[in-house]
């Protein structure tokens, strides 16, 4: 039978049918339910008890699913809930108090009840009323069929996790061994705001970002992270554990911010789950388990949830936040500051007009139209997907480079290159539609990510979109340099041997181990300028020798090797002017 938009099992239905008369007095039925299951205030009003009475008479109704996105709602299935609870109780037992701040349909609460007979108190908070009922009925059903099992005091509260007084709850349960468990929403505040959800915390700069960060991307926080921080702040002094199913990015943030927060947590574990299998969503998520009321620790061990295979230990080590403590320990010698300035490629935000291919001697733009251009401003273009090989001087795409530096006037195109000017001006509406403020008040057909460095003959380049830390040596085609788009990063050289040596160093085992030790592969842009600028070329050079390099670079002479060594000793400010 369905009541309060939730299913009532046969055993629970039979219980209420046997005690039909008590439903006329919700105080009486509440006392009876408490005696049977430990649940306080099963019905909050006589109206609720009467509604169930009427449903029992009708014995039919229809239930509809809620808007899952409204609540960031990915209910944990019973099997996963039981696997999580079993693992948590295996790691630590004797819990007396369990809190689930977003309890949903109660699967975690019930799974925890099944694991222990020492529980004294359980509190679940849930904003969606039908789930509150689902949890209550589920717990009642369990105790009706397991009458001899210990019954803790249970409160399933209809309320907003962002408004509940957890501080008061923490004070009243401070002497109980505590397990905070659950699966908070896997959405951000901006995602909920976009659908006008009321399930939002009050606006606050809870991570203490600076003014600019608070109003830009870093002000967009994950709801699961927000709830996790509340739980850790309120319950860090309780003996016990914290176990949440949350996104990988949230765990990374929690451990990274631990240096500032210094929560009393340690023995942290991140156990990766298959979110597609468990929730049918494409999100990298895990079980995050940590012990409360301990000396603060700043690292976390990562495992596979299903086979418990150890993967890595990440966190703070040698005053750096790293993905692999083991690999960083072996490669930290090259963690410094790059003498070469890593640049991103050309940005134009007008690919249909600015990018094209050559077919049968003709240029074909992104609109599928044949175009006529002078060759002077046409350059080969590589994207992240083109940087697959060790070396390349070929390209699929071409682009127009209208400027040699940002803000350069473009009037010269009309005077010197009439075909190019006619083509660009005839599609000016595409340029005018570019939304980025960087183009505001700039010359017509402006581009960004351009400078003297863009025209270096040889480039050592890497994709900023993919997880690979492999670098490609890009050489000119027919003596004309090849450009990279803004998804790529590179350093440039006008001397082939200098480029080859740099390419050798960044692909060396030591530098590769270093990069893999600091890059979190499930980040959206795991490879970025900040990461690449940490490569200390002088230390990498000192860790290699000429004889080994000679085996990999043809025609390499000792003079080339020594020249590179002298070059990287120059001051960073001087080096920046070279390219």
Secondary structure, 3 states (H helix, E strand, C coil): CEECCEECCHHHHHHHHHCHHHHHCHHHHHHHHHHHHCECCCCCCHHHHHHHHHHHHHCCCCCCCCCHHHHCCCCCCHHHHHHHHHHHHHHCCCCCEEEECCCCCCHHHHHHHHHCCCCCEEEEEECCHHHHHHHHHHHHHHHHHCCCCCCCEEEEEECCCCCCCHHHHHHHCCCCCEEEEECCCCCEHHHHHHCCCCCCCCCCCCCCCCHHHHHCHHHCCEHHHHHHHHHHHHHCCCCEEEEEEEEHHHHHHHHHHHHHHCCCEEEEEEEEECHHHHHCCCCCEEEEEEEECCCCCCEEEEEECCCCCEEEEEEEECCEEECCHHHHHHHHHHECCCCCCCEECEECCCHHHHEEEEECCEEEECCCCEECCCCCCEEEEECHHHCCCCEECCCCEEEECCCCCCCCCCHHHHHHCHHHHHHHHHCHHHHHCCCCHHHCCCCCCCCECCCHHHHCCEEEEEECCCCCCCCEEECCECCECCEEECCEEEEEECCHHHHHHHHHHHCCHHHHHHHHHHCCCCCCCCCCHHHHCCECHHHHHHCCCHHHHHHHCCCCCHHHHHHHHHHCCCCHHHHHCCC
